[in-house]
Amino acid sequence: MSPAPTLTDAREGAPVVILRAHRPDDAQGSYEQCQDPLSQEWTTVPLPYTREMAHGFVTEMMPGGWSDDSEWGFALDVDGRYAGTVSLRNEGDGRAEIAYGSHPWVRGTGAVERALRLLLDWGFAERDLRTVVWWANTGNWASRKVAWRLGFTMEGTVRQYLPHRGELRDAWVATLLAGDPREPRTAWDGPS
Ligand SMILES: CC(C)(COP(=O)(O)OP(=O)(O)OC[C@H]1O[C@@H](n2cnc3c(N)ncnc32)[C@H](O)[C@@H]1OP(=O)(O)O)[C@@H](O)C(=O)NCCC(=O)NCCS
């Protein structure tokens, strides 16, 4: 068991992006994020999502992942404000699944991409990861574009695979290996 470290990159003139352990006062931002239609459409956040759930997420669920080494989750903090959660879910044997979701206020700023670069650098260096996998419901172009920017290679579509509120949705899957360049591997093939 180890607590979440604090990670940051220094970029002059840019917002301060920090990955850190979740705190009780992140509950309000987490609650707001989970009311957002895109978060509800593309993640399996419970519906309705209550303030109690948000409190449990930041005080129990996320710290619990560090306690049992099942998920290394970080709060994304931008200029001192809660802006989302990013994580690596430990799949064992040097493998992890990347997961991310941002509060609407920070979208379109590039902060999520910076946070995910910090997360991946940390996971490959400090958890000896060899392969990180990304899954998304088909059609989630915002998530796919971020993964593409980070250097993930699209492996294809898996039919009826991701559980989503009682059904199985078709899924896109992509991978990033420890030695892969962290830049797009192909021309962008989605909508612009
Ligand atoms: C995925 C997410 C974290 C990305 O954050 P972000 O990078 O700040 O988001 P943006 O809105 O800037 O979208 C990223 C890019 O996708 C593009 N995009 C967004 N929606 C799109 C759509 N429906 N079709 C095509 N492109 C789209 C944006 O234009 C942007 O491109 P650009 O950077 O070239 O301008 C954020 O959208 C989110 O929290 N979504 C809900 C939760 C989620 O889907 N999590 C991932 C589950 S796999």
The ligand as an ORCA input file, in Angstrom:
! r2SCAN-3c Opt
* xyz 0 1
  C     -12.739     12.583    -22.591
  C     -12.455     13.919    -21.925
  C     -11.738     13.697    -20.582
  C     -11.559     14.729    -22.863
  O     -11.266     15.976    -22.270
  P     -10.718     17.176    -23.190
  O      -9.547     16.693    -23.967
  O     -10.524     18.375    -22.358
  O     -11.990     17.306    -24.082
  P     -12.320     18.095    -25.372
  O     -13.721     18.496    -25.254
  O     -11.303     19.174    -25.618
  O     -12.223     16.997    -26.520
  C     -10.993     16.493    -27.002
  C     -10.966     16.628    -28.514
  O     -12.014     15.812    -29.056
  C     -12.820     16.617    -29.905
  N     -14.201     16.166    -29.784
  C     -14.989     16.271    -28.697
  N     -16.190     15.750    -28.968
  C     -16.146     15.323    -30.252
  C     -17.084     14.695    -31.113
  N     -18.313     14.389    -30.688
  N     -16.705     14.398    -32.370
  C     -15.468     14.695    -32.800
  N     -14.525     15.274    -32.033
  C     -14.875     15.588    -30.767
  C     -12.646     18.030    -29.424
  O     -12.946     18.953    -30.462
  C     -11.190     18.027    -29.053
  O     -10.414     18.138    -30.219
  P      -9.247     19.245    -30.323
  O      -8.418     19.078    -29.069
  O      -8.508     18.872    -31.562
  O      -9.932     20.562    -30.386
  C     -13.767     14.731    -21.656
  O     -14.406     14.980    -22.882
  C     -14.735     13.989    -20.730
  O     -14.612     14.060    -19.512
  N     -15.734     13.283    -21.316
  C     -16.733     12.556    -20.526
  C     -16.160     11.333    -19.845
  C     -15.473     10.389    -20.815
  O     -15.872     10.236    -21.957
  N     -14.411      9.725    -20.330
  C     -13.657      8.765    -21.113
  C     -14.307      7.425    -21.080
  S     -13.451      6.267    -22.133
*
